[in-house]
Amino acid sequence: MSVEASAPGSSSQLLQSAENPGPSYDRAPIFSSITRDMDVMVPMRDGAKICVDVYRPQASGKFPALLAFAIYNKDFQGPDMAAALPPQPAWSPLWTGPLEAGDTKFLVSRGYVHIIGSPRGVGKSESGGSREWDCYDLIEWIAAQDWCDGNVGMVGISGFGAEQLAVAKKQPPHLKAIFPFDSRGAYGELGGFRDEYPGGVIHLFRYLVGHFSAMHQHKGPPGALPAEREKLWRDAMNNPDYKMYPHVYNLIAQKGQHMPPYYNVLVDPFDSEAAVQKSEAEFEQIKVPTYTGSGWYGYSYKTHLNGCQHWFRNIKAPKKLLLAGPAHLERPYHTFHSEVLRWHDHWLKGIDTGIMDEAPVRFWVMGANKWRSAGDWPLPETQWTKLYLKSWERLTTDTIAPSSATETQPPDAFVQMPPSQTNVIQRLRYMTDPLPHDVLVAGPVALTLYASIDQDDTNWIVILKDVGPDVSVLSVREGEREVPKDLPEREVTRGWLKASHRAIDAKRSKPWWPWHPLTRAASKPVTPGAIEEYRIEIMATANLFRQGHRICLDITSLDLPTGVAGATNAEYVPYHICSSKTVLHKVYHDREHPSHLLLPIIAD
């Protein structure tokens, strides 16, 4: 049973913050001064040295340590950056994603050593050899220092979160707890394909991040590739969808010299069954207590929001999940540090903070703007509810009776031209009537769509929206025949599926979490005109649809960059590579083809 964090009527319940999940926890700062050991070169097992900065209380004695370790250069983390650039909200033009190592001043003042470092080949760390054991070796080096009491935890988000989960699998003896917020995907290397590109639809998040932080240098002419890679490269060079985006095509032409990880996705845009099986086998290797999470903001670029849910579902160690609000965390990262402190005080300092006495899941409910707790995710008390697509673009719980007048229905349709010809995004819109009471939707969402197209592939992009309030009654009277065009709309979440990736892995799938193999072997072109079943995963959310509002589903196949020359006006809101062809889409909703939305409804 989910519970509220505060007593009914309390001020903390009336005025809650999406950046403070509560209950409030802090300890008074003890240490006012920081001792810095900068550019410390730490030897790894093969002799290579990695470079770290050590921030510790200016006092004698031993302290537990919190390590932040990632591929981002350590030189723009730490307290100096926070002093020069006060934390910026997501809507600031100076918000910069990789400032993710944590609030040094907060952590050190409360009796922790904060270490920030980069693996070999990044920043001032030496290059050469394998970085596989760098984080493990660094943790054990930290535990042996005369300022450390032998207890090591980890902090930091995104890239710093991914490193925590990777090293946890190796079980360094002195690692006692991790807090990988906004961790990357759970399946495969480097965050995996499926968590970052759900439904196999390629977006430009990694391109944009790389573009805004890439070092420009002379690389020389592209060289020859191994025969198999050369064929993949030539196929990518001949892909008309890529050619439609010149900035993407130019990256492919460089044969991996620029943004290699993203280049690899473009030339081989498929998942690997072997990588998935390896990840599944390794989940049980994580035995260290793990506090993970993300925010509803993560649905736009997927990997963090998908990843944290999959880590939480699969990890068997003591664990917690925190799902925050729709606004991205400020940078430099300092949010939720009361939870970071409460978690590590429990596991590293042995303080009874009460954190393990609470429900394991906390989530922010949009629309209500308040926190809730739950015993698991998805919530055990979820009422899985089907809303059926119906003629005249309606969304209803009504099913179609057999041998009835409504048993057969013509399909709805839209035609989408490519972005080389239009800026207009065509759609089909399905909406409920105005809701008779508040409806809380919290959890993963799925759409089962029966549809045909007149080409061999397309991208399905589906959008869940909160529309209203709406007092219309849709009578025959003038002015009441249509839903008003000026109703407020709030986008809640989205889902994606490349039509050629429609195959389903029945053993791994759940009704609310369809599992598409996304492999090259499972990919299959669509027969033009054939009616196919598409099960589309829609990113999880939590939203209170208020009385008088409508639940709305938009079905589209295109999104567009918001800036010029392929840029966007927000680093973390990527667009997708869509079809270069004009495509006719038909959506069916008759008795034989019951297209429907599956919603996780929670009774209040």
Buried (B, 14 or more C-beta within 10 A) or exposed (E): EBEEBBEEEEEBBEEBBBBBBBBEBEBEEEBEEBBBBEEBEBEBEEEBBBBBBBBBBEEEEEBBBBBBBBBBBBBBBBBEBBEEBEBBEBEEEEBBBBBBBBBBBBBBBBBBBBBBBBBBBBBBBBEEBEBBBBBBBBBBBBBEBEBBBBBBBBBBBBBBBBBBBBBBBBEBEBBBBBBBBBBBBBBBEBBBBBBBBBBBBBBBBBBBBBBEEEEEEEEEEEEEBEEEBEEBBEEBBEBEBBBBBEEBBEBBBBBBBBBEEBBBBBBBBBBBBEBBEEBEEBBEBBBBBBBBBBBBBBBBBBBBBBBBBBBBBBBEBBBBBBBBBBBBBBBBBBBBBBBBBBBBBBBBBEBEBEBEEBBBBBBBBBBBBBBBBBEBBBBEBBEEBBBBBBEEBBBBEEEBEEEEEBEEBEBBEBEBBBBEEEEEBBBBBBBBBBBEEBBBBBBBBBBBBBBBBBBBBBBBBBBBBBBBEBEBEBEEEEEEEEBEEEBEEBBBBBBBBBBBBBBBBEEEBEEBBBBBBBBEEBBBEBEEEEBBEBBBBBBBBBBBBBEBBBBBBBBBBBBBBEEEEBBBEBBBBBBBBBBBBEBBBBBBBBBEBBBBBBBBBBEE
